[in-house]
Amino acid sequence: MTEMTKRKLILILILVLSLVGFKNSYAAGLSKTVEVAIVQVEKVQYKLNGVWTDVPAGGFTDICKDSGITFKAILSPTGAPPSAGCPKWGGDASGDGEEKQVTFSSSGARSVTVECGNTITIPVAVGVANIPVTINWTTAGYTSINSTGASTTVERTFTTTYTACADIDNNVWRLRVESVTGGVDITVRTGGSRDPFANPPISQIEAVDAVTVMKDYYTRGSRGSWHTEAASKSHEEYHYSEWKCSSDHYWSATETALENLTVPYDTSNKAAAIAALRSGTTGADAKMINFKTIARQYWFTLSDGPSSRPYAAGQLTLNAAIIFVQNLAVTNGWTVPPGTNNPSTANPCYETWLPYSP
């Protein structure tokens, strides 16, 4: 090999090595330019009493209608700049931005979604609207006793069922009334009176006495020697209508007071919140006692004496027995007082309402 040939081979080798180095250097530079960070939503938090907390697994239950929750999307990797419009909120939320305040104006199964490369869905169960609950009045319990003494109508304790809903932005549980039921127990005593249906008069003297005694029931204000169980029952059932009227009047303000009760929202469950809302001297149970007390106080302002509405109700039922005896007198040719007594059973709540602050 000549000296010239050696020099050419050396130049060719240098050129090849230079090209290989350039290719490796170019490839290394190219790999750096394609490293792009992918931004996603790692988790979602909500603000509770000024502190950001991870959204509970399974979302939220028992949220108050028309209350709100403030959310924040935590992006990954930390510090990575999100692209325009990311994160994007949906469901009951809308718009973009890392933080979002959402007010739930519809009840039922709701949701909030947040999207930034991936999508996270947060279920939210919202309670029904806070609508007035009326008292459910049950049929009166009834007992008839063949003994002397006054018939009675005794009120039962109100049965109230509650639920609670969370108002997270305000950091409270709120009490809600689901139902309230009331009633009375009536005891009618029949001893000492003769029922003209079961044991009719057998002479004109008895017939006159029966009609006279029964026509005077309303003005006398007491059961006489001639009477019927049905008339006493009507009298006591009128007392029930008075109790209903009084309680219905005072219930509206009571329900409002009950549903204004709150306790702090924390990690406790709904059952624990309801127990706390019911307890104490200003809790729901105490307010229900105050409600029954004022309703009873008003009830006892209503007269139960001669010519009162309860006796009017009993008299209107007793008229059937009077007519029965009068017809019996016609059949037997007896002469008895004519007509019946027909007093008014006007609105049972006729006295001035007592002041009440539940």
C-alpha positions as CSV (number, residue, x, y, z in Angstrom):
1,M,0.0,0.0,0.0
2,T,1.4,3.3,-1.1
3,E,1.7,6.3,1.2
4,M,-1.1,8.1,-0.7
5,T,-3.5,5.2,-0.2
6,K,-2.9,5.2,3.5
7,R,-3.7,8.9,3.8
8,K,-7.0,8.4,1.9
9,L,-8.1,5.6,4.2
10,I,-7.4,7.7,7.3
11,L,-9.5,10.6,5.9
12,I,-12.4,8.3,5.1
13,L,-12.3,6.8,8.6
14,I,-12.3,10.2,10.2
15,L,-15.3,11.2,8.1
16,V,-17.3,8.1,9.1
17,L,-16.6,8.6,12.8
18,S,-17.7,12.3,12.5
19,L,-21.0,11.3,10.9
20,V,-21.7,8.7,13.6
21,G,-21.1,11.3,16.4
22,F,-23.4,13.8,14.7
23,K,-26.2,11.2,14.4
24,N,-26.0,10.3,18.1
25,S,-25.9,14.0,19.1
26,Y,-28.9,14.8,16.9
27,A,-30.9,11.8,18.3
28,A,-30.1,12.8,21.8
29,G,-31.4,16.3,21.2
30,L,-34.5,15.1,19.5
31,S,-35.5,12.9,22.5
32,K,-35.4,15.9,24.8
33,T,-37.9,17.9,22.7
34,V,-40.6,15.2,22.9
35,E,-40.8,14.9,26.7
36,V,-44.3,16.5,27.5
37,A,-45.9,16.4,31.0
38,I,-49.5,15.0,31.1
39,V,-51.7,17.0,33.6
40,Q,-54.6,15.1,35.2
41,V,-57.0,15.5,38.2
42,E,-55.5,13.5,41.0
43,K,-58.3,14.1,43.5
44,V,-61.0,16.6,44.6
45,Q,-61.3,18.3,47.9
46,Y,-64.0,20.3,49.6
47,K,-63.9,23.2,52.0
48,L,-65.1,22.5,55.5
49,N,-64.9,25.3,58.1
50,G,-62.1,26.9,56.1
51,V,-60.0,23.7,55.7
52,W,-59.6,21.7,52.5
53,T,-60.6,18.0,53.0
54,D,-60.6,15.1,50.6
55,V,-64.1,14.3,49.2
56,P,-65.4,11.2,51.0
57,A,-65.4,7.9,49.2
58,G,-68.8,7.5,47.5
59,G,-69.5,11.3,47.5
60,F,-72.0,13.1,49.7
61,T,-75.3,12.0,51.2
62,D,-78.0,14.0,52.9
63,I,-77.1,17.5,51.5
64,C,-79.7,20.2,52.1
65,K,-81.5,21.5,49.1
66,D,-80.4,25.0,48.1
67,S,-77.2,24.7,50.1
68,G,-73.7,24.7,48.6
69,I,-70.3,22.9,48.6
70,T,-67.0,24.5,47.6
71,F,-64.8,22.1,45.6
72,K,-61.1,22.2,44.5
73,A,-59.5,20.0,41.9
74,I,-56.0,18.8,42.9
75,L,-53.9,18.4,39.7
76,S,-51.1,16.0,39.0
77,P,-48.1,16.4,38.6
78,T,-47.9,19.0,41.4
79,G,-47.1,22.4,40.0
80,A,-47.7,21.4,36.4
81,P,-49.5,24.2,34.5
82,P,-52.9,23.1,33.3
83,S,-53.9,23.8,29.7
84,A,-56.5,26.4,28.9
85,G,-60.1,25.4,30.1
86,C,-58.6,22.7,32.4
87,P,-60.0,21.6,34.8
88,K,-63.5,21.8,33.4
89,W,-66.5,21.3,35.7
90,G,-69.8,19.7,34.8
91,G,-72.9,18.1,36.2
92,D,-74.4,20.5,38.8
93,A,-71.3,22.6,38.3
94,S,-70.1,24.6,35.3
95,G,-67.1,26.5,34.0
96,D,-63.4,26.0,34.6
97,G,-60.8,26.9,37.3
98,E,-59.3,24.9,40.1
99,E,-62.0,26.0,42.7
100,K,-65.8,25.8,42.2
101,Q,-68.7,26.7,44.5
102,V,-71.7,24.6,43.7
103,T,-75.3,25.3,45.0
104,F,-77.7,22.3,44.7
105,S,-81.1,23.7,43.7
106,S,-82.6,20.3,42.7
107,S,-83.3,17.4,45.0
108,G,-82.5,13.8,44.3
109,A,-79.4,12.0,42.9
110,R,-77.1,14.8,41.7
111,S,-73.4,14.9,40.7
112,V,-70.4,17.1,40.1
113,T,-67.8,16.2,37.5
114,V,-64.3,17.6,36.9
115,E,-62.2,16.9,33.8
116,C,-58.6,17.5,32.9
117,G,-57.3,14.7,30.8
118,N,-59.3,12.4,33.0
119,T,-62.8,12.7,34.6
120,I,-63.7,12.4,38.3
121,T,-67.4,12.1,39.2
122,I,-68.7,13.0,42.7
123,P,-72.2,11.7,43.6
124,V,-74.3,14.1,45.7
125,A,-77.6,13.0,47.3
126,V,-79.8,16.1,47.9
127,G,-82.8,16.1,50.2
128,V,-86.3,17.2,49.2
129,A,-87.5,20.7,49.5
130,N,-88.2,22.0,53.0
131,I,-92.0,22.0,52.7
132,P,-94.5,22.4,55.6
133,V,-95.6,19.2,57.3
134,T,-99.1,19.0,58.6
135,I,-100.2,16.9,61.6
136,N,-101.5,13.5,60.7
137,W,-104.5,13.0,63.0
138,T,-105.4,9.4,63.8
139,T,-108.7,7.9,64.7
140,A,-109.5,8.4,68.4
141,G,-109.0,5.4,70.7
142,Y,-112.4,4.6,72.2
143,T,-113.5,2.8,75.4
144,S,-117.0,2.5,76.8
145,I,-117.4,1.8,80.6
146,N,-120.6,1.0,82.4
147,S,-119.9,3.2,85.4
148,T,-120.7,6.6,86.7
149,G,-118.4,9.5,86.4
150,A,-117.3,11.9,83.7
151,S,-116.4,10.9,80.2
152,T,-112.9,12.0,79.2
153,T,-110.8,12.9,76.1
154,V,-107.0,12.6,76.8
155,E,-104.4,13.7,74.3
156,R,-101.6,11.4,73.3
157,T,-98.0,12.4,73.0
158,F,-97.1,13.6,69.5
159,T,-95.0,11.2,67.5
160,T,-92.5,13.0,65.4
161,T,-90.0,11.6,62.9
162,Y,-87.0,13.6,61.9
163,T,-84.2,13.6,59.4
164,A,-81.2,15.9,59.0
165,C,-79.4,17.4,56.1
166,A,-75.9,18.8,55.7
167,D,-75.3,22.5,54.8
168,I,-71.5,22.1,54.3
169,D,-70.6,25.7,53.2
170,N,-72.2,26.8,56.5
171,N,-70.6,23.9,58.4
172,V,-73.9,22.7,60.0
173,W,-76.5,19.9,60.1
174,R,-80.0,21.1,59.9
175,L,-83.1,19.3,61.4
176,R,-86.0,18.5,59.1
177,V,-89.4,17.1,60.2
178,E,-90.5,14.1,58.1
179,S,-93.9,13.5,59.9
180,V,-95.9,14.3,63.0
181,T,-98.8,12.3,64.3
182,G,-101.3,13.2,67.0
183,G,-104.4,11.7,68.5
184,V,-106.5,11.2,71.7
185,D,-108.1,8.4,73.7
186,I,-111.8,8.8,74.5
187,T,-113.4,7.1,77.5
188,V,-117.2,7.2,77.8
189,R,-119.0,6.3,81.0
190,T,-122.6,5.2,80.6
191,G,-123.6,4.3,84.2
192,G,-126.5,6.0,85.9
193,S,-128.4,6.8,82.7
194,R,-131.2,5.0,80.9
195,D,-130.8,4.6,77.1
196,P,-134.3,5.1,75.5
197,F,-133.3,2.9,72.5
198,A,-132.2,-0.1,74.6
199,N,-134.8,0.5,77.4
200,P,-137.7,2.6,76.1
201,P,-140.3,4.4,78.3
202,I,-143.3,2.2,79.1
203,S,-145.7,5.0,80.2
204,Q,-146.5,8.6,79.3
205,I,-144.9,9.8,82.6
206,E,-141.6,8.1,81.6
207,A,-141.8,9.4,78.1
208,V,-142.4,13.0,79.2
209,D,-139.5,12.7,81.6
210,A,-137.2,11.2,79.0
211,V,-138.0,14.0,76.4
212,T,-137.6,16.7,79.0
213,V,-134.3,15.4,80.4
214,M,-132.7,14.9,77.0
215,K,-133.9,18.3,75.6
216,D,-132.2,20.0,78.6
217,Y,-128.8,18.3,78.1
218,Y,-127.2,21.3,76.3
219,T,-128.4,24.0,78.7
220,R,-127.9,21.8,81.8
221,G,-124.4,20.9,80.9
222,S,-124.4,17.4,82.2
223,R,-125.6,13.9,81.4
224,G,-129.1,13.2,82.8
225,S,-131.1,10.2,83.9
226,W,-132.0,9.6,80.2
227,H,-129.1,9.6,77.8
228,T,-127.2,7.7,75.1
229,E,-123.7,6.5,74.7
230,A,-123.6,8.0,71.2
231,A,-124.4,11.5,72.5
232,S,-121.5,11.3,75.0
233,K,-119.2,10.1,72.3
234,S,-120.2,13.1,70.1
235,H,-119.4,15.4,73.0
236,E,-116.0,13.9,73.5
237,E,-115.3,13.8,69.7
238,Y,-115.9,17.5,69.7
239,H,-113.2,17.9,72.3
240,Y,-111.0,16.1,69.8
241,S,-111.9,18.7,67.2
242,E,-110.9,21.4,69.7
243,W,-107.5,19.7,70.3
244,K,-106.9,19.4,66.6
245,C,-107.8,23.0,66.0
246,S,-105.5,24.3,68.8
247,S,-102.6,22.1,67.9
248,D,-102.8,22.8,64.2
249,H,-102.7,26.5,65.0
250,Y,-99.5,26.3,67.1
251,W,-97.8,23.7,64.9
252,S,-96.7,25.9,62.1
253,A,-94.5,28.1,64.3
254,T,-93.2,25.0,66.1
255,E,-92.1,23.3,62.9
256,T,-90.3,26.5,61.8
257,A,-88.5,26.6,65.1
258,L,-87.6,22.9,64.8
259,E,-86.2,23.3,61.3
260,N,-84.1,26.3,62.4
261,L,-82.1,24.0,64.8
262,T,-78.5,23.3,63.8
263,V,-75.4,21.6,65.1
264,P,-71.9,21.7,63.7
265,Y,-71.2,19.5,60.7
266,D,-68.3,17.1,61.3
267,T,-67.5,13.5,60.6
268,S,-70.4,12.2,62.7
269,N,-73.2,10.5,60.8
270,K,-76.7,11.7,60.3
271,A,-78.1,9.6,63.2
272,A,-75.7,11.2,65.6
273,A,-76.6,14.7,64.3
274,I,-80.3,14.0,64.8
275,A,-79.7,12.9,68.4
276,A,-77.8,16.1,69.1
277,L,-80.5,18.2,67.4
278,R,-83.1,16.6,69.6
279,S,-81.3,16.9,73.0
280,G,-81.0,19.7,75.5
281,T,-83.2,22.4,76.9
282,T,-83.5,24.1,73.5
283,G,-83.5,21.0,71.3
284,A,-86.4,19.4,69.3
285,D,-87.7,17.2,72.1
286,A,-88.0,20.2,74.5
287,K,-89.7,22.3,71.8
288,M,-92.3,19.5,71.2
289,I,-93.1,19.5,74.9
290,N,-93.5,23.3,74.8
291,F,-95.8,22.9,71.8
292,K,-98.0,20.4,73.5
293,T,-98.1,22.6,76.6
294,I,-99.3,25.7,74.8
295,A,-101.8,23.7,72.7
296,R,-103.2,22.2,75.9
297,Q,-103.4,25.6,77.6
298,Y,-105.4,27.0,74.8
299,W,-107.6,23.9,74.7
300,F,-108.5,24.4,78.3
301,T,-109.6,28.0,77.7
302,L,-112.6,26.6,75.7
303,S,-115.7,26.1,77.8
304,D,-117.0,22.6,78.7
305,G,-119.9,23.9,80.8
306,P,-123.6,24.5,80.2
307,S,-124.5,25.7,76.7
308,S,-120.9,25.1,75.4
309,R,-120.0,23.7,72.0
310,P,-119.2,20.1,73.2
311,Y,-122.7,19.9,74.8
312,A,-124.1,21.3,71.6
313,A,-122.5,18.4,69.6
314,G,-123.8,15.9,72.1
315,Q,-127.3,17.5,72.0
316,L,-127.5,17.2,68.2
317,T,-126.8,13.5,68.5
318,L,-129.2,13.1,71.4
319,N,-132.0,14.6,69.3
320,A,-132.3,11.2,67.6
321,A,-133.3,9.6,70.9
322,I,-135.8,12.5,71.6
323,I,-137.4,11.9,68.2
324,F,-137.5,8.2,68.9
325,V,-139.4,8.7,72.2
326,Q,-141.8,11.3,70.5
327,N,-142.6,8.8,67.8
328,L,-143.2,6.1,70.4
329,A,-145.5,8.5,72.2
330,V,-147.6,9.0,69.0
331,T,-147.8,5.2,68.6
332,N,-149.0,4.8,72.2
333,G,-151.2,7.9,72.3
334,W,-149.1,9.7,74.9
335,T,-148.5,13.4,75.0
336,V,-144.9,14.6,75.3
337,P,-143.1,17.9,74.8
338,P,-142.6,18.6,71.1
339,G,-139.5,19.6,69.1
340,T,-135.8,19.2,69.7
341,N,-132.9,21.4,70.9
342,N,-130.6,22.4,68.1
343,P,-127.7,24.5,69.3
344,S,-124.7,25.6,67.1
345,T,-121.4,23.8,66.9
346,A,-119.5,26.7,65.4
347,N,-115.7,26.9,65.0
348,P,-114.2,25.1,68.0
349,C,-111.3,27.7,68.3
350,Y,-113.3,30.8,69.3
351,E,-111.2,32.2,72.1
352,T,-108.2,34.6,71.6
353,W,-105.0,32.8,70.8
354,L,-102.4,32.6,73.6
355,P,-99.0,34.2,72.8
356,Y,-96.4,31.6,71.9
357,S,-92.7,31.7,71.2
358,P,-91.4,28.2,70.4
